[in-house]
Amino acid sequence: MLPVCEVVCLKTKSVFAVFSSVLLCAGLLFGCGEKAFDAVLTLDGEKITPAVYRMYQIQSYFEASQQVSSLADTIDGINVIEWINRNTLELLRQRRYYNQQFAQQGLSFTEAEQQELDRRSETSWQSAGAVYLRNGVDKDTFLAYQLDTARQNALFGQYCADLSDEEIRQYLEDEFVLIEYTQLPCFDSSGKAMEEETLQQVQSLARSALREVRKGGKTFAAACADAVSGAYALGDFSAPDLENTDSYLFSTYLSRSAGGESEKKLTAAILETAIGDCGSYEDGQFILLFHRLPNWETEEDFEALRPSVLWQMRGDAFRAEGAAVWDQYELETDEEAIDWYTPQKLDLSSPTEEEEAAIRSSASSGSSSGQKTP
């Protein structure tokens, strides 16, 4: 899946969904046609062009894909399509509010900050620009989105300026636990629960892997590779590329207080495990082998985590303060345009060679070329 923007966050998604989940954008969507509108809606007096609307709709789409695997699913009891539409409007309200606040407070970026933002934005465009162009988002709109996001982050930085490093570190230690992990299936490739004898073999593989790590015979990654290879074979799955640890070994921060019942039980098991030690957790679908890690080790680690931890600490309050204003914005929608720019018409598949070549050509010519709005 192509990145929408550069966002650093504590990874808190369920570790039980990795094996069988299907990406929301895979094989479901199609092109948009060539009809065009001057504006999709007017928010607080500002006309929102199709390109800007599509930019924030794509962001909403990716947010939805972190929670569900199909457009037929629901989020908080709301149909996914309707959720994306509502969330797109919410993001556009936030954009309007934070841009106004940035200007009213007389804030600006230093020359060095602006240059770094430009560099990162250009890199992101080279990576994902072809897909955005295909969906009606031109380069100028994409770069403006990066700038809008940077303004919001700058405002949030001011909002948290009173917090000390010690307070942030303590919150991280009190609220989160970091693990690396792999998952062994308790079902076969047909989706059926394994026979008891087969399940016992998978459980034996898990115990063997933990013994090897604890006695120093293998690293956690190597022991997991052996367990994954054996368990996948027992379930008649094709094994991942065991030469590439990223294909079977993952890491995540788990909240000590949030999450569903299974995640809370997993977290409790992890908290009973010393930092540096490993363990297992079985929920009927997977046997999860985990290795508890320190939440951070170097100052560089902490600095990389700082933005995410601050959002966890004060993000809700920051958004609530803004919502008291942006919820009052006058909104006029063009219902025909809303219907036309439906999320189902997005095409977020990987770019073709021709599309990538067009982006490279644009970069070499210094152009911020756009494309006909779908």
C-alpha positions as CSV (number, residue, x, y, z in Angstrom):
1,M,0.0,0.0,0.0
2,L,1.4,3.4,-0.9
3,P,1.9,6.0,1.9
4,V,-0.5,8.9,2.0
5,C,1.8,11.1,4.0
6,E,4.7,10.9,6.4
7,V,3.0,10.3,9.8
8,V,4.9,8.9,12.8
9,C,2.6,7.0,15.1
10,L,2.6,4.5,17.9
11,K,1.5,1.3,16.2
12,T,-1.5,0.0,18.2
13,K,-3.5,-2.1,15.7
14,S,-4.5,-5.6,16.7
15,V,-1.7,-8.1,16.4
16,F,-4.3,-10.8,15.7
17,A,-5.3,-9.4,12.2
18,V,-2.0,-9.7,10.3
19,F,-2.4,-13.2,8.9
20,S,-5.8,-13.2,7.4
21,S,-6.6,-9.5,6.8
22,V,-7.2,-8.3,3.3
23,L,-6.2,-4.7,2.4
24,L,-9.3,-2.6,1.8
25,C,-7.9,-1.2,-1.5
26,A,-7.0,-4.6,-3.0
27,G,-9.0,-5.4,-6.1
28,L,-12.1,-3.5,-5.1
29,L,-11.9,-0.1,-6.8
30,F,-12.0,1.3,-10.3
31,G,-11.4,4.5,-12.2
32,C,-13.5,7.7,-12.0
33,G,-14.4,8.8,-15.5
34,E,-13.8,12.3,-16.8
35,K,-16.7,14.4,-15.5
36,A,-15.5,17.5,-13.6
37,F,-16.9,20.0,-11.1
38,D,-15.5,23.4,-10.1
39,A,-16.1,22.7,-6.4
40,V,-17.4,19.8,-4.4
41,L,-18.5,21.9,-1.4
42,T,-18.1,25.3,0.2
43,L,-16.8,25.3,3.8
44,D,-16.7,28.5,5.9
45,G,-16.8,30.4,2.6
46,E,-13.9,28.5,1.0
47,K,-14.7,26.5,-2.2
48,I,-13.1,23.1,-1.9
49,T,-11.9,21.9,-5.3
50,P,-12.2,18.3,-6.5
51,A,-8.4,17.9,-6.1
52,V,-8.4,19.1,-2.5
53,Y,-11.5,17.0,-1.8
54,R,-9.9,13.9,-3.3
55,M,-6.7,14.5,-1.3
56,Y,-8.5,14.4,2.0
57,Q,-10.8,11.6,0.8
58,I,-7.8,9.4,0.1
59,Q,-6.5,10.1,3.6
60,S,-9.9,9.1,5.0
61,Y,-9.8,6.0,2.9
62,F,-6.5,4.9,4.3
63,E,-7.7,5.6,7.8
64,A,-10.6,3.3,7.1
65,S,-8.3,0.6,5.7
66,Q,-6.6,0.4,9.1
67,Q,-9.9,-0.6,10.7
68,V,-11.7,-2.8,8.2
69,S,-10.9,-5.0,5.3
70,S,-13.9,-4.4,3.0
71,L,-16.1,-1.6,1.8
72,A,-19.1,-3.7,3.0
73,D,-17.9,-3.5,6.6
74,T,-18.9,-0.9,9.2
75,I,-16.9,1.5,11.5
76,D,-18.6,2.4,14.8
77,G,-21.9,1.1,13.3
78,I,-21.6,3.3,10.2
79,N,-21.2,1.9,6.6
80,V,-17.6,2.4,5.5
81,I,-18.5,4.6,2.5
82,E,-20.5,6.9,4.7
83,W,-17.7,6.9,7.3
84,I,-15.2,7.9,4.7
85,N,-17.5,10.7,3.5
86,R,-18.0,12.0,7.0
87,N,-14.4,11.7,7.9
88,T,-13.4,13.6,4.8
89,L,-15.5,16.5,5.8
90,E,-14.0,16.4,9.3
91,L,-10.5,16.5,7.9
92,L,-11.4,19.5,5.7
93,R,-12.9,21.3,8.7
94,Q,-9.6,20.7,10.6
95,R,-7.6,21.9,7.6
96,R,-9.5,25.2,7.5
97,Y,-9.3,25.7,11.3
98,Y,-5.6,25.0,11.7
99,N,-4.6,27.1,8.7
100,Q,-6.5,30.0,10.2
101,Q,-4.9,29.5,13.6
102,F,-1.5,29.3,12.1
103,A,-2.0,32.7,10.4
104,Q,-3.7,34.4,13.3
105,Q,-0.9,33.4,15.7
106,G,1.6,34.8,13.3
107,L,3.5,31.6,13.0
108,S,6.0,30.7,10.2
109,F,8.7,28.2,9.4
110,T,12.3,29.0,9.3
111,E,14.2,28.7,6.0
112,A,15.8,25.5,7.2
113,E,12.4,24.0,8.3
114,Q,10.8,25.0,5.0
115,Q,13.7,23.4,3.0
116,E,13.4,20.2,5.0
117,L,9.6,20.1,4.5
118,D,10.1,20.7,0.8
119,R,12.6,17.9,0.6
120,R,10.4,15.4,2.4
121,S,7.3,16.4,0.3
122,E,9.2,16.0,-2.9
123,T,10.4,12.6,-1.9
124,S,6.8,11.6,-1.0
125,W,5.6,12.8,-4.3
126,Q,8.2,10.8,-6.2
127,S,7.0,7.7,-4.3
128,A,3.3,8.1,-4.5
129,G,2.6,10.9,-7.0
130,A,1.5,8.6,-9.8
131,V,-1.4,7.2,-7.7
132,Y,-2.5,10.6,-6.6
133,L,-2.4,12.0,-10.2
134,R,-4.5,9.0,-11.3
135,N,-7.2,10.0,-8.7
136,G,-7.2,13.7,-9.6
137,V,-4.7,15.1,-7.1
138,D,-2.1,17.3,-8.8
139,K,1.3,17.9,-7.3
140,D,0.5,21.4,-6.1
141,T,-2.4,20.1,-4.1
142,F,-0.3,17.3,-2.7
143,L,2.4,19.7,-1.6
144,A,-0.2,22.0,-0.1
145,Y,-1.5,19.1,2.0
146,Q,2.0,18.4,3.3
147,L,2.3,22.1,4.3
148,D,-1.1,22.1,6.0
149,T,-0.1,19.0,8.0
150,A,3.1,20.7,9.0
151,R,1.2,23.8,10.2
152,Q,-1.1,21.6,12.3
153,N,1.9,19.8,13.8
154,A,3.5,23.2,14.6
155,L,0.4,24.3,16.5
156,F,0.2,21.1,18.4
157,G,3.9,21.5,19.3
158,Q,3.0,24.8,20.9
159,Y,0.1,23.2,22.7
160,C,2.4,20.7,24.3
161,A,5.3,23.1,25.0
162,D,4.8,22.9,28.8
163,L,5.5,19.2,29.0
164,S,9.0,18.2,30.0
165,D,11.0,15.3,28.6
166,E,10.7,13.5,31.9
167,E,6.9,13.7,31.8
168,I,6.8,12.4,28.3
169,R,9.2,9.5,29.1
170,Q,7.2,8.6,32.1
171,Y,3.9,8.5,30.2
172,L,5.5,6.3,27.5
173,E,6.7,3.8,30.2
174,D,3.4,3.9,32.1
175,E,1.1,3.5,29.1
176,F,2.8,1.3,26.5
177,V,4.8,-1.9,26.1
178,L,6.9,-2.7,23.0
179,I,7.2,-6.2,21.5
180,E,8.4,-7.9,18.4
181,Y,6.4,-10.9,17.4
182,T,5.3,-13.5,14.9
183,Q,2.1,-15.5,14.6
184,L,1.6,-19.3,14.1
185,P,-1.8,-20.2,12.7
186,C,-4.2,-22.5,14.5
187,F,-6.2,-23.1,11.3
188,D,-5.3,-24.5,7.9
189,S,-5.4,-22.9,4.5
190,S,-9.0,-23.7,4.1
191,G,-9.9,-21.7,7.2
192,K,-10.8,-24.7,9.3
193,A,-9.4,-25.2,12.8
194,M,-6.5,-27.6,12.9
195,E,-7.1,-31.1,14.1
196,E,-6.0,-31.6,17.7
197,E,-2.9,-33.6,16.7
198,T,-1.8,-31.0,14.2
199,L,-2.4,-28.1,16.7
200,Q,-0.2,-29.9,19.3
201,Q,2.6,-30.0,16.7
202,V,2.3,-26.3,16.2
203,Q,2.3,-25.8,20.0
204,S,5.4,-27.9,20.2
205,L,7.1,-25.8,17.6
206,A,6.3,-22.7,19.6
207,R,7.7,-24.2,22.8
208,S,10.8,-25.3,21.0
209,A,11.4,-21.8,19.6
210,L,11.2,-20.3,23.1
211,R,13.6,-22.8,24.5
212,E,16.1,-22.1,21.8
213,V,16.0,-18.4,22.5
214,R,16.2,-18.7,26.3
215,K,19.2,-21.0,26.3
216,G,21.0,-18.7,23.8
217,G,21.0,-21.2,21.0
218,K,19.2,-18.9,18.5
219,T,18.1,-15.3,18.1
220,F,14.4,-14.6,18.5
221,A,14.2,-13.9,14.7
222,A,15.9,-17.2,13.8
223,A,13.8,-19.3,16.2
224,C,10.6,-17.6,14.8
225,A,11.7,-18.4,11.3
226,D,11.9,-22.1,12.2
227,A,8.6,-22.1,13.9
228,V,6.9,-20.2,11.1
229,S,8.3,-22.6,8.5
230,G,7.0,-25.6,10.3
231,A,3.6,-24.2,11.3
232,Y,2.9,-22.9,7.8
233,A,3.7,-26.3,6.4
234,L,1.3,-28.0,8.8
235,G,-1.4,-25.6,7.8
236,D,-0.7,-26.0,4.1
237,F,0.3,-22.4,3.8
238,S,3.0,-21.0,1.5
239,A,5.8,-19.9,3.8
240,P,6.9,-16.2,3.7
241,D,10.4,-15.2,2.6
242,L,12.3,-16.4,5.6
243,E,15.4,-14.6,4.4
244,N,13.6,-11.4,4.9
245,T,12.6,-10.9,8.6
246,D,10.1,-8.2,7.7
247,S,8.0,-10.9,6.0
248,Y,7.3,-12.7,9.3
249,L,8.6,-10.7,12.2
250,F,6.7,-7.5,13.3
251,S,6.8,-5.0,16.1
252,T,4.1,-3.0,17.8
253,Y,3.4,-0.8,20.8
254,L,0.5,-2.1,22.9
255,S,-1.5,0.2,25.2
256,R,-1.6,-1.1,28.7
257,S,-5.1,0.2,29.2
258,A,-6.8,0.3,25.7
259,G,-7.8,-2.4,23.3
260,G,-10.2,-5.3,23.1
261,E,-10.5,-8.2,25.5
262,S,-7.9,-10.3,23.6
263,E,-5.4,-7.5,23.4
264,K,-5.8,-6.8,27.1
265,K,-5.1,-10.4,27.9
266,L,-2.1,-10.4,25.6
267,T,-0.8,-7.2,27.3
268,A,-1.2,-8.7,30.7
269,A,0.9,-11.7,29.6
270,I,3.6,-9.5,28.2
271,L,3.7,-7.4,31.4
272,E,4.5,-10.6,33.3
273,T,7.5,-11.1,31.0
274,A,10.7,-9.3,31.8
275,I,12.2,-6.9,29.3
276,G,14.5,-9.0,27.1
277,D,12.6,-12.2,27.7
278,C,10.2,-13.9,25.4
279,G,6.9,-15.7,25.7
280,S,3.8,-16.9,23.9
281,Y,0.0,-16.3,23.9
282,E,-2.7,-18.4,22.3
283,D,-6.2,-17.1,21.5
284,G,-7.7,-20.0,19.5
285,Q,-6.7,-18.5,16.1
286,F,-3.0,-17.9,16.5
287,I,-0.1,-18.8,18.8
288,L,1.7,-15.5,19.1
289,L,5.5,-15.7,20.0
290,F,6.6,-12.4,21.4
291,H,9.9,-10.8,22.6
292,R,9.5,-7.9,25.0
293,L,11.7,-5.0,24.2
294,P,12.5,-1.7,26.0
295,N,10.2,1.1,24.9
296,W,13.2,3.1,23.9
297,E,17.0,2.8,24.3
298,T,18.7,5.8,22.8
299,E,17.9,9.5,22.7
300,E,17.4,9.2,19.0
301,D,14.7,6.5,19.7
302,F,13.0,8.8,22.2
303,E,13.1,11.8,19.8
304,A,11.5,9.7,17.1
305,L,8.8,8.6,19.5
306,R,8.1,12.0,21.0
307,P,5.5,13.2,18.4
308,S,3.5,10.0,18.8
309,V,3.6,10.1,22.5
310,L,2.5,13.7,22.6
311,W,-0.5,12.9,20.4
312,Q,-1.4,10.1,22.8
313,M,-1.1,12.4,25.8
314,R,-3.0,15.5,24.5
315,G,-4.3,14.8,21.0
316,D,-7.9,14.3,22.1
317,A,-7.9,17.6,24.1
318,F,-6.2,19.4,21.2
319,R,-8.8,18.2,18.7
320,A,-11.7,18.9,21.1
321,E,-10.6,22.5,21.5
322,G,-10.6,23.0,17.7
323,A,-13.8,21.1,17.1
324,A,-15.6,23.6,19.2
325,V,-14.9,26.1,16.4
326,W,-14.8,24.0,13.2
327,D,-18.1,22.2,14.0
328,Q,-19.8,25.6,13.6
329,Y,-18.5,26.2,10.1
330,E,-21.2,26.8,7.5
331,L,-21.2,24.0,5.0
332,E,-22.8,24.0,1.5
333,T,-22.4,20.7,-0.5
334,D,-22.9,20.0,-4.1
335,E,-24.7,16.7,-3.7
336,E,-24.2,15.7,-7.4
337,A,-20.4,16.3,-6.9
338,I,-20.4,14.3,-3.7
339,D,-22.1,11.4,-5.4
340,W,-19.7,11.6,-8.3
341,Y,-16.6,11.6,-6.2
342,T,-17.5,8.5,-4.3
343,P,-14.8,6.5,-2.5
344,Q,-15.7,3.5,-4.7
345,K,-14.2,5.3,-7.7
346,L,-10.7,5.6,-6.2
347,D,-8.0,3.6,-7.8
348,L,-5.2,3.1,-5.3
349,S,-3.5,0.2,-7.1
350,S,0.3,0.3,-7.7
351,P,1.4,2.7,-10.4
352,T,2.2,1.4,-13.8
353,E,5.6,1.8,-15.4
354,E,4.2,4.5,-17.6
355,E,2.8,6.4,-14.7
356,E,6.1,6.2,-12.8
357,A,8.0,7.4,-15.9
358,A,5.7,10.4,-16.1
359,I,6.5,11.3,-12.5
360,R,10.2,11.0,-13.2
361,S,9.9,13.1,-16.3
362,S,8.0,15.7,-14.4
363,A,10.7,15.9,-11.8
364,S,13.5,16.2,-14.3
365,S,11.7,19.1,-16.1
366,G,10.9,20.9,-12.8
367,S,7.2,20.7,-13.6
368,S,4.3,20.2,-11.2
369,S,2.1,18.8,-13.9
370,G,-1.4,17.7,-13.1
371,Q,-3.9,15.5,-14.7
372,K,-7.5,15.8,-15.8
373,T,-9.7,15.5,-12.7
374,P,-11.5,12.1,-12.8
